[in-house]
Amino acid sequence: TYTGYNIEDAVILNKASVERGMLRSVFYRTYETEEQKYPGGEEDRIEIPDSSVKGYRGPEAYSHLDEDGIAPPEAYVSSSEVIIGKTSPPRFYTTLEAERILKERRDASIAVRRGEKGIVDRVIITESPEGNKLVKVRLRELRIPELGDKFASRHGQKGVVGMLLRHEDMPFTEEGIVPDIIVNPHALPSRMTVAQLLESMAGKVGASTGQLVDATPFEGVKEEDLRKLLLKLGYKWDGKEVMYSGITGERLVADIFIGVVYYQKLHHMVADKIHARARGPVQILTRQPTEGRSREGGLRLGEMERDVLIAHGASALLYERMVESSDKYVMYVCELCGLPAYLDAKSNKPRCPIHGDTGQFAKVTVPYAFKLLLQELIALGIYPKLELAEVLD
């Protein structure tokens, strides 16, 4: 290993090589929407939403849109900015005259995904099979390799970037050649990907002579021939070279196997996976944080993690995770019958399902999911009686 940042299949990239354009890629994402038609002659409209529409996002969000409600090619857009403006008719048709007169439209615009950015690459306006207007907008983003991006050779030797090392700190050969990528030797013996070592030697010969090397399985250039060619070129027969530390300038104790290998960038990039949350959206039913990166979800403390905290006796931490940071809820319970009370809208006072206003009510803090369970049990005709006791400090 070199610096220790390529342990466990990680790789070290030469920062200067990356800055010169090595392993860069262009990431495309297509957004699309359709002008749908609804019963009653109502339809969607692709346009710049008016400030009177329900769910208007503010003028800044629509700043990139042209008169037709679509962002033009080569416009730079970032997270949560609208690229296709769209309004839809109101969802629910009520019998109230006021609703019919108002006909308040709602915003149904397509915005750039949270945490993404890019340049509008192409805009296509066409028709769907049903004859509706269909708009597709393709965004492109230049992705430069960074810590955590995944790369692999053609031998299943995959690994993430553990460090971007400055050119002057990289090891160098007697000829002054500095590698683009450093892989850990422990990735090879147990996996027996000998072909990568052969590719490295063949690549070295090919790069030095300017010739193609036949790598057809079982038929290509033999190992002995590669060894002879390497010796002829003035290298050691085993593909290793004497290298010097870029940090200290001292000769490295071991000879380093160095050659030319074809590495490729994989689709797993850290920019698409990074996720954190403090506060954010919650589910309507359970009032617990949503799940998943795309929904800005929380990090789940599951059953097994809970078991660990119980085993450690970390009750305050358990309470914080399960109640305070999740679905804390304050409800009233009738002390006479043990049933959860409900709030009477007229008097703004709690009422007991059995004792009405005459019940004695206590305020209790519970997870909202527990209150939901009680209500579901009551709906099944089961009487969940809560027994209350004083809080112990």
MARKEMI-464130 format. One record per residue (C-alpha): residue number from 1; residue in one letter; x negated, y, z. Coordinates in nm, 4 decimals, always signed. Layout:
NODE balo kelo     east    north       up
NODE  NUM    a        X        Y        Z
...
END
This chain:
NODE balo kelo     east    north       up
NODE    1    t  +0.0000  +0.0000  +0.0000
NODE    2    y  -0.1039  +0.3606  -0.0515
NODE    3    t  +0.0167  +0.6042  +0.2224
NODE    4    g  +0.2691  +0.3432  +0.3411
NODE    5    y  +0.5546  +0.4986  +0.1422
NODE    6    n  +0.5854  +0.2027  -0.0962
NODE    7    i  +0.6646  -0.0648  +0.1618
NODE    8    e  +0.9637  -0.2982  +0.1012
NODE    9    d  +0.9829  -0.2613  -0.2778
NODE   10    a  +0.9692  +0.1187  -0.2734
NODE   11    v  +0.7549  +0.2882  -0.5377
NODE   12    i  +0.5398  +0.6013  -0.5357
NODE   13    l  +0.5704  +0.8347  -0.8344
NODE   14    n  +0.3129  +1.0850  -0.9511
NODE   15    k  +0.4741  +1.4267  -0.8977
NODE   16    a  +0.2849  +1.5798  -1.1895
NODE   17    s  +0.4124  +1.3069  -1.4259
NODE   18    v  +0.7691  +1.3773  -1.3163
NODE   19    e  +0.7173  +1.7501  -1.3711
NODE   20    r  +0.5896  +1.6730  -1.7221
NODE   21    g  +0.9210  +1.4993  -1.7936
NODE   22    m  +0.8595  +1.1356  -1.7003
NODE   23    l  +1.1732  +0.9273  -1.6308
NODE   24    r  +1.4141  +1.2187  -1.6762
NODE   25    s  +1.7661  +1.1362  -1.7895
NODE   26    v  +2.0862  +1.3080  -1.8939
NODE   27    f  +2.4005  +1.2155  -1.7005
NODE   28    y  +2.7370  +1.2503  -1.8750
NODE   29    r  +3.0843  +1.2563  -1.7234
NODE   30    t  +3.4088  +1.3025  -1.9163
NODE   31    y  +3.7155  +1.4692  -1.7661
NODE   32    e  +4.0510  +1.4438  -1.9421
NODE   33    t  +4.4115  +1.5512  -1.9009
NODE   34    e  +4.7357  +1.5349  -2.0955
NODE   35    e  +5.0337  +1.7689  -2.1385
NODE   36    q  +5.3071  +1.5324  -2.0236
NODE   37    k  +5.6773  +1.5798  -2.0901
NODE   38    y  +5.9422  +1.5319  -1.8217
NODE   39    p  +6.3222  +1.4797  -1.8278
NODE   40    g  +6.5223  +1.8022  -1.8473
NODE   41    g  +6.2948  +1.9657  -2.1070
NODE   42    e  +6.0180  +2.0384  -1.8550
NODE   43    e  +5.6530  +1.9856  -1.9519
NODE   44    d  +5.2948  +2.0445  -1.8417
NODE   45    r  +5.1061  +2.3407  -1.9876
NODE   46    i  +4.7305  +2.3669  -2.0386
NODE   47    e  +4.6655  +2.7338  -1.9574
NODE   48    i  +4.4987  +2.9594  -1.7012
NODE   49    p  +4.7277  +2.9196  -1.3971
NODE   50    d  +4.9005  +3.2361  -1.2796
NODE   51    s  +4.8441  +3.3514  -0.9200
NODE   52    s  +5.2132  +3.2776  -0.8477
NODE   53    v  +5.1782  +2.8990  -0.9002
NODE   54    k  +5.1893  +2.6658  -0.5993
NODE   55    g  +4.8386  +2.5547  -0.4972
NODE   56    y  +4.6560  +2.8444  -0.6723
NODE   57    r  +4.2827  +2.8127  -0.5992
NODE   58    g  +4.1793  +3.1775  -0.6278
NODE   59    p  +4.0408  +3.3682  -0.9309
NODE   60    e  +3.6791  +3.2448  -0.8814
NODE   61    a  +3.7791  +2.8807  -0.9414
NODE   62    y  +3.9176  +2.9663  -1.2879
NODE   63    s  +3.6410  +3.2094  -1.3907
NODE   64    h  +3.4918  +2.9745  -1.6565
NODE   65    l  +3.8151  +2.9200  -1.8516
NODE   66    d  +3.8758  +3.0664  -2.1986
NODE   67    e  +4.2165  +3.2033  -2.3072
NODE   68    d  +4.3261  +2.8496  -2.3981
NODE   69    g  +4.2653  +2.7341  -2.0390
NODE   70    i  +3.9590  +2.5205  -2.1225
NODE   71    a  +3.5946  +2.5859  -2.0287
NODE   72    p  +3.3836  +2.6545  -2.3442
NODE   73    p  +3.0773  +2.4453  -2.4463
NODE   74    e  +2.7455  +2.5371  -2.2765
NODE   75    a  +2.9224  +2.6937  -1.9756
NODE   76    y  +2.7481  +2.6059  -1.6481
NODE   77    v  +3.0009  +2.4731  -1.3969
NODE   78    s  +2.9562  +2.3444  -1.0446
NODE   79    s  +3.1450  +2.1583  -0.7721
NODE   80    s  +3.5218  +2.2279  -0.7390
NODE   81    e  +3.5282  +2.4791  -1.0296
NODE   82    v  +3.8113  +2.4287  -1.2779
NODE   83    i  +3.7213  +2.3116  -1.6304
NODE   84    i  +4.0750  +2.2461  -1.7600
NODE   85    g  +4.3515  +2.4751  -1.6302
NODE   86    k  +4.6932  +2.3100  -1.6129
NODE   87    t  +5.0322  +2.3797  -1.4548
NODE   88    s  +5.3113  +2.1301  -1.3957
NODE   89    p  +5.6821  +2.1757  -1.3280
NODE   90    p  +5.8034  +2.1429  -0.9646
NODE   91    r  +5.8056  +1.7828  -0.8415
NODE   92    f  +6.1488  +1.7610  -0.6812
NODE   93    y  +6.4674  +1.8813  -0.8431
NODE   94    t  +6.7124  +1.9880  -0.5726
NODE   95    t  +7.0757  +2.0911  -0.6073
NODE   96    l  +7.0028  +2.4247  -0.4394
NODE   97    e  +7.0635  +2.7202  -0.6695
NODE   98    a  +6.7617  +2.9019  -0.5277
NODE   99    e  +6.5303  +2.6210  -0.6385
NODE  100    r  +6.6714  +2.6268  -0.9886
NODE  101    i  +6.6259  +3.0027  -1.0157
NODE  102    l  +6.2705  +3.0027  -0.8716
NODE  103    k  +6.1372  +2.7060  -1.0736
NODE  104    e  +5.7996  +2.7461  -0.9037
NODE  105    r  +5.5337  +2.5677  -1.1093
NODE  106    r  +5.2401  +2.3953  -0.9385
NODE  107    d  +4.8673  +2.3878  -1.0185
NODE  108    a  +4.7489  +2.0572  -1.1674
NODE  109    s  +4.4080  +2.1747  -1.2965
NODE  110    i  +4.1108  +1.9432  -1.3476
NODE  111    a  +3.8072  +2.0524  -1.1450
NODE  112    v  +3.4452  +1.9308  -1.1340
NODE  113    r  +3.3963  +1.6511  -0.8806
NODE  114    r  +3.2765  +1.7499  -0.5368
NODE  115    g  +2.8965  +1.7558  -0.5185
NODE  116    e  +2.8489  +1.7460  -0.8976
NODE  117    k  +2.7482  +2.0157  -1.1445
NODE  118    g  +2.6605  +2.0384  -1.5111
NODE  119    i  +2.6915  +2.2076  -1.8483
NODE  120    v  +2.9995  +2.1659  -2.0682
NODE  121    d  +2.8598  +1.9512  -2.3492
NODE  122    r  +3.1632  +1.8952  -2.5711
NODE  123    v  +3.5337  +1.9806  -2.5791
NODE  124    i  +3.7815  +1.7656  -2.7724
NODE  125    i  +4.1456  +1.8685  -2.8226
NODE  126    t  +4.3543  +1.5898  -2.9734
NODE  127    e  +4.6851  +1.4035  -2.9401
NODE  128    s  +4.7706  +1.1003  -2.7284
NODE  129    p  +4.9570  +0.8024  -2.8843
NODE  130    e  +5.2813  +0.9528  -2.7448
NODE  131    g  +5.2181  +1.2762  -2.9351
NODE  132    n  +5.1212  +1.4848  -2.6301
NODE  133    k  +4.8289  +1.7313  -2.6330
NODE  134    l  +4.5187  +1.5602  -2.4909
NODE  135    v  +4.2072  +1.7505  -2.3796
NODE  136    k  +3.8715  +1.5891  -2.3027
NODE  137    v  +3.5754  +1.7813  -2.1632
NODE  138    r  +3.2340  +1.6169  -2.1376
NODE  139    l  +2.9813  +1.7511  -1.8864
NODE  140    r  +2.6084  +1.6857  -1.9036
NODE  141    e  +2.3535  +1.7196  -1.6269
NODE  142    l  +1.9762  +1.6831  -1.6401
NODE  143    r  +1.8680  +1.4417  -1.3689
NODE  144    i  +1.5058  +1.4703  -1.2579
NODE  145    p  +1.3723  +1.1748  -1.0506
NODE  146    e  +1.3891  +1.2381  -0.6762
NODE  147    l  +1.3443  +1.0479  -0.3509
NODE  148    g  +1.5869  +0.7557  -0.3406
NODE  149    d  +1.6397  +0.7155  -0.7176
NODE  150    k  +1.6115  +0.3576  -0.8402
NODE  151    f  +1.3672  +0.2282  -1.1032
NODE  152    a  +1.2767  -0.1141  -1.2370
NODE  153    s  +1.0345  -0.2917  -1.4699
NODE  154    r  +1.1645  -0.5487  -1.7205
NODE  155    h  +1.1003  -0.8323  -1.4734
NODE  156    g  +1.3668  -0.7633  -1.2109
NODE  157    q  +1.1142  -0.5696  -1.0019
NODE  158    k  +1.3485  -0.2954  -0.8841
NODE  159    g  +1.2745  -0.0377  -0.6183
NODE  160    v  +1.3586  +0.3115  -0.5014
NODE  161    v  +1.1248  +0.6115  -0.4918
NODE  162    g  +0.9666  +0.6331  -0.1470
NODE  163    m  +0.7462  +0.9316  -0.2210
NODE  164    l  +0.6590  +1.1820  -0.4909
NODE  165    l  +0.2843  +1.2173  -0.4450
NODE  166    r  +0.0934  +1.5203  -0.5712
NODE  167    h  -0.1434  +1.4517  -0.8611
NODE  168    e  -0.4521  +1.5432  -0.6592
NODE  169    d  -0.3586  +1.2938  -0.3822
NODE  170    m  -0.3109  +0.9998  -0.6197
NODE  171    p  -0.5891  +0.7421  -0.6562
NODE  172    f  -0.7995  +0.7626  -0.9730
NODE  173    t  -1.0216  +0.5246  -1.1721
NODE  174    e  -1.3865  +0.5712  -1.2746
NODE  175    e  -1.2580  +0.7031  -1.6079
NODE  176    g  -1.0446  +0.9585  -1.4232
NODE  177    i  -0.7154  +0.7902  -1.5091
NODE  178    v  -0.4418  +0.8600  -1.2530
NODE  179    p  -0.1420  +0.6219  -1.2421
NODE  180    d  +0.2170  +0.7416  -1.2921
NODE  181    i  +0.3620  +0.4857  -1.0528
NODE  182    i  +0.2293  +0.2778  -0.7629
NODE  183    v  +0.4040  -0.0488  -0.6772
NODE  184    n  +0.3408  -0.2659  -0.3744
NODE  185    p  +0.1521  -0.5943  -0.4406
NODE  186    h  +0.3791  -0.7768  -0.1928
NODE  187    a  +0.6576  -0.7565  -0.4545
NODE  188    l  +0.4794  -1.0143  -0.6737
NODE  189    p  +0.3574  -1.3392  -0.5053
NODE  190    s  +0.6827  -1.4756  -0.3598
NODE  191    r  +0.8890  -1.3675  -0.6605
NODE  192    m  +0.6398  -1.5138  -0.9073
NODE  193    t  +0.6993  -1.2431  -1.1709
NODE  194    v  +0.3689  -1.3218  -1.3401
NODE  195    a  +0.5003  -1.1813  -1.6674
NODE  196    q  +0.4684  -0.8295  -1.5232
NODE  197    l  +0.0965  -0.8849  -1.4669
NODE  198    l  +0.0622  -1.0172  -1.8219
NODE  199    e  +0.2578  -0.7172  -1.9540
NODE  200    s  +0.0229  -0.4864  -1.7628
NODE  201    m  -0.2844  -0.6472  -1.9202
NODE  202    a  -0.1259  -0.6567  -2.2673
NODE  203    g  -0.0212  -0.2924  -2.2266
NODE  204    k  -0.3757  -0.1975  -2.1335
NODE  205    v  -0.5125  -0.3681  -2.4438
NODE  206    g  -0.2406  -0.2205  -2.6660
NODE  207    a  -0.2893  +0.1332  -2.5321
NODE  208    s  -0.6701  +0.1103  -2.5678
NODE  209    t  -0.6704  -0.0324  -2.9220
NODE  210    g  -0.3537  +0.1266  -3.0567
NODE  211    q  -0.2193  -0.2124  -3.1667
NODE  212    l  +0.1032  -0.3969  -3.0906
NODE  213    v  +0.0691  -0.7079  -2.8745
NODE  214    d  +0.3013  -1.0015  -2.9495
NODE  215    a  +0.4831  -1.0900  -2.6269
NODE  216    t  +0.7137  -1.3608  -2.7641
NODE  217    p  +0.7793  -1.6163  -2.4832
NODE  218    f  +0.5684  -1.9350  -2.5118
NODE  219    e  +0.4236  -1.8194  -2.8464
NODE  220    g  +0.2683  -1.4735  -2.7991
NODE  221    v  -0.0886  -1.3727  -2.7269
NODE  222    k  -0.2502  -1.6098  -2.4784
NODE  223    e  -0.3862  -1.4955  -2.1434
NODE  224    e  -0.7419  -1.5983  -2.2416
NODE  225    d  -0.7242  -1.3783  -2.5525
NODE  226    l  -0.6122  -1.0806  -2.3431
NODE  227    r  -0.9018  -1.1389  -2.1020
NODE  228    k  -1.1523  -1.1460  -2.3907
NODE  229    l  -1.0065  -0.8282  -2.5390
NODE  230    l  -1.0275  -0.6500  -2.2016
NODE  231    l  -1.3956  -0.7492  -2.1662
NODE  232    k  -1.4581  -0.6304  -2.5221
NODE  233    l  -1.3050  -0.2926  -2.4321
NODE  234    g  -1.5367  -0.2593  -2.1332
NODE  235    y  -1.2823  -0.3438  -1.8616
NODE  236    k  -1.2955  -0.6241  -1.6064
NODE  237    w  -1.1438  -0.9520  -1.7327
NODE  238    d  -0.8796  -0.9648  -1.4532
NODE  239    g  -0.7234  -0.6219  -1.5184
NODE  240    k  -0.8537  -0.4745  -1.1939
NODE  241    e  -1.0540  -0.1548  -1.1642
NODE  242    v  -1.2525  +0.0305  -0.9021
NODE  243    m  -1.0396  +0.3183  -0.7722
NODE  244    y  -1.1032  +0.6166  -0.5486
NODE  245    s  -0.8699  +0.7695  -0.2949
NODE  246    g  -0.7365  +1.1071  -0.4064
NODE  247    i  -0.7015  +1.2147  -0.0439
NODE  248    t  -1.0494  +1.1299  +0.0919
NODE  249    g  -1.2440  +1.0790  -0.2325
NODE  250    e  -1.3826  +0.7506  -0.0958
NODE  251    r  -1.3873  +0.4309  -0.2970
NODE  252    l  -1.0939  +0.2038  -0.2095
NODE  253    v  -1.2041  -0.1219  -0.0416
NODE  254    a  -1.0068  -0.3440  -0.2798
NODE  255    d  -1.0154  -0.3355  -0.6579
NODE  256    i  -0.6760  -0.2243  -0.7885
NODE  257    f  -0.4828  -0.4013  -1.0646
NODE  258    i  -0.3909  -0.1251  -1.3088
NODE  259    g  -0.2306  -0.1306  -1.6522
NODE  260    v  +0.0575  -0.0161  -1.8712
NODE  261    v  +0.4059  -0.1422  -1.7763
NODE  262    y  +0.7436  -0.0338  -1.9182
NODE  263    y  +0.9513  +0.1089  -1.6326
NODE  264    q  +1.3099  +0.2268  -1.6680
NODE  265    k  +1.5459  +0.4430  -1.4658
NODE  266    l  +1.8526  +0.2670  -1.3288
NODE  267    h  +2.2012  +0.4133  -1.2885
NODE  268    h  +2.1790  +0.4129  -0.9077
NODE  269    m  +2.0821  +0.7703  -0.8220
NODE  270    v  +2.0784  +0.9178  -0.4743
NODE  271    a  +2.2722  +1.2254  -0.5918
NODE  272    d  +2.5738  +0.9986  -0.6561
NODE  273    k  +2.5462  +0.8200  -0.3214
NODE  274    i  +2.4533  +1.0815  -0.0591
NODE  275    h  +2.7399  +1.1377  +0.1815
NODE  276    a  +2.7957  +1.3058  +0.5170
NODE  277    r  +3.0943  +1.4526  +0.6992
NODE  278    a  +3.1697  +1.6502  +1.0138
NODE  279    r  +3.5395  +1.7372  +0.9857
NODE  280    g  +3.7547  +1.6702  +0.6838
NODE  281    p  +4.0758  +1.5233  +0.5409
NODE  282    v  +4.2829  +1.2668  +0.7295
NODE  283    q  +4.5368  +1.0027  +0.6187
NODE  284    i  +4.8988  +1.1107  +0.6470
NODE  285    l  +5.0239  +0.7879  +0.8073
NODE  286    t  +4.7600  +0.7212  +1.0767
NODE  287    r  +4.5989  +1.0696  +1.0997
NODE  288    q  +4.2604  +0.8960  +1.0962
NODE  289    p  +3.9769  +1.0175  +0.8695
NODE  290    t  +4.0009  +0.9061  +0.5054
NODE  291    e  +3.7774  +0.6335  +0.3683
NODE  292    g  +3.5118  +0.6588  +0.0976
NODE  293    r  +3.2751  +0.9178  -0.0455
NODE  294    s  +3.5126  +1.0303  -0.3208
NODE  295    r  +3.7780  +1.1208  -0.0619
NODE  296    e  +3.5282  +1.3010  +0.1650
NODE  297    g  +3.5780  +1.0199  +0.4162
NODE  298    g  +3.4338  +0.9504  +0.7587
NODE  299    l  +3.1731  +0.6895  +0.8492
NODE  300    r  +3.3616  +0.3983  +1.0007
NODE  301    l  +3.2654  +0.2673  +1.3414
NODE  302    g  +3.3980  -0.0852  +1.2883
NODE  303    e  +3.4940  -0.3720  +1.5185
NODE  304    m  +3.1402  -0.5054  +1.5500
NODE  305    e  +2.9938  -0.1624  +1.6287
NODE  306    r  +3.2675  -0.1234  +1.8915
NODE  307    d  +3.1658  -0.4594  +2.0420
NODE  308    v  +2.8057  -0.3402  +2.0744
NODE  309    l  +2.9142  -0.0231  +2.2586
NODE  310    i  +3.1361  -0.2287  +2.4927
NODE  311    a  +2.8429  -0.4639  +2.5633
NODE  312    h  +2.6292  -0.1612  +2.6532
NODE  313    g  +2.9039  -0.0111  +2.8713
NODE  314    a  +2.8928  +0.3144  +2.6734
NODE  315    s  +3.2549  +0.4047  +2.7508
NODE  316    a  +3.2219  +0.7820  +2.6988
NODE  317    l  +3.0722  +0.7318  +2.3533
NODE  318    l  +3.3454  +0.4785  +2.2682
NODE  319    y  +3.6162  +0.7248  +2.3743
NODE  320    e  +3.4563  +1.0014  +2.1717
NODE  321    r  +3.4331  +0.7907  +1.8538
NODE  322    m  +3.7740  +0.6231  +1.8829
NODE  323    v  +3.9801  +0.9186  +2.0083
NODE  324    e  +3.8093  +1.2600  +2.0029
NODE  325    s  +3.6464  +1.2186  +1.6590
NODE  326    s  +3.9335  +1.0202  +1.5112
NODE  327    d  +4.3068  +1.0581  +1.5799
NODE  328    k  +4.3493  +1.2199  +1.9218
NODE  329    y  +4.7162  +1.2891  +1.9937
NODE  330    v  +4.9049  +1.4287  +2.2939
NODE  331    m  +5.2529  +1.2835  +2.3521
NODE  332    y  +5.5178  +1.2861  +2.6262
NODE  333    v  +5.6217  +0.9666  +2.8016
NODE  334    c  +5.9308  +0.9275  +3.0221
NODE  335    e  +5.8174  +0.8092  +3.3652
NODE  336    l  +6.1578  +0.6492  +3.4377
NODE  337    c  +6.1779  +0.4128  +3.1386
NODE  338    g  +5.8221  +0.4172  +2.9953
NODE  339    l  +5.9329  +0.5094  +2.6423
NODE  340    p  +5.7666  +0.7796  +2.4310
NODE  341    a  +5.9745  +1.0983  +2.4306
NODE  342    y  +6.0440  +1.3178  +2.1288
NODE  343    l  +6.0527  +1.6967  +2.1022
NODE  344    d  +6.4003  +1.8466  +2.0704
NODE  345    a  +6.3790  +2.1105  +1.7970
NODE  346    k  +6.6596  +2.3281  +1.9426
NODE  347    s  +6.5453  +2.3540  +2.3051
NODE  348    n  +6.1730  +2.2940  +2.2256
NODE  349    k  +6.1629  +2.0493  +2.5181
NODE  350    p  +6.0860  +1.6771  +2.5291
NODE  351    r  +6.3840  +1.4362  +2.5312
NODE  352    c  +6.3907  +1.0729  +2.6384
NODE  353    p  +6.5702  +0.8242  +2.4083
NODE  354    i  +6.7472  +0.6803  +2.7184
NODE  355    h  +6.7598  +0.9533  +2.9871
NODE  356    g  +6.7868  +1.2548  +2.7542
NODE  357    d  +6.6990  +1.5849  +2.9289
NODE  358    t  +6.7075  +1.4257  +3.2765
NODE  359    g  +6.3931  +1.2160  +3.2221
NODE  360    q  +6.0678  +1.2889  +3.4002
NODE  361    f  +5.7983  +1.3529  +3.1417
NODE  362    a  +5.4243  +1.3031  +3.1626
NODE  363    k  +5.1695  +1.4236  +2.9051
NODE  364    v  +4.9349  +1.1486  +2.7850
NODE  365    t  +4.6438  +1.1545  +2.5378
NODE  366    v  +4.6414  +0.8543  +2.3029
NODE  367    p  +4.5158  +0.7686  +1.9537
NODE  368    y  +4.7855  +0.8604  +1.6986
NODE  369    a  +4.7685  +0.5034  +1.5622
NODE  370    f  +4.8840  +0.3778  +1.9059
NODE  371    k  +5.1859  +0.6112  +1.8999
NODE  372    l  +5.2610  +0.4802  +1.5511
NODE  373    l  +5.2440  +0.1201  +1.6787
NODE  374    l  +5.4910  +0.2017  +1.9571
NODE  375    q  +5.7340  +0.3542  +1.7058
NODE  376    e  +5.7024  +0.0543  +1.4740
NODE  377    l  +5.7751  -0.1805  +1.7666
NODE  378    i  +6.0809  +0.0290  +1.8621
NODE  379    a  +6.1950  +0.0074  +1.4971
NODE  380    l  +6.1771  -0.3745  +1.5281
NODE  381    g  +6.3963  -0.3639  +1.8370
NODE  382    i  +6.1096  -0.4268  +2.0821
NODE  383    y  +6.0914  -0.2203  +2.4025
NODE  384    p  +5.7255  -0.1231  +2.4666
NODE  385    k  +5.7352  -0.0001  +2.8264
NODE  386    l  +5.4398  +0.2195  +2.9225
NODE  387    e  +5.3327  +0.2110  +3.2852
NODE  388    l  +5.1668  +0.5379  +3.3921
NODE  389    a  +4.9070  +0.5895  +3.6585
NODE  390    e  +4.7025  +0.8869  +3.7807
NODE  391    v  +4.3842  +0.9691  +3.5880
NODE  392    l  +4.0764  +0.8532  +3.7773
NODE  393    d  +3.7815  +1.0948  +3.7659
END
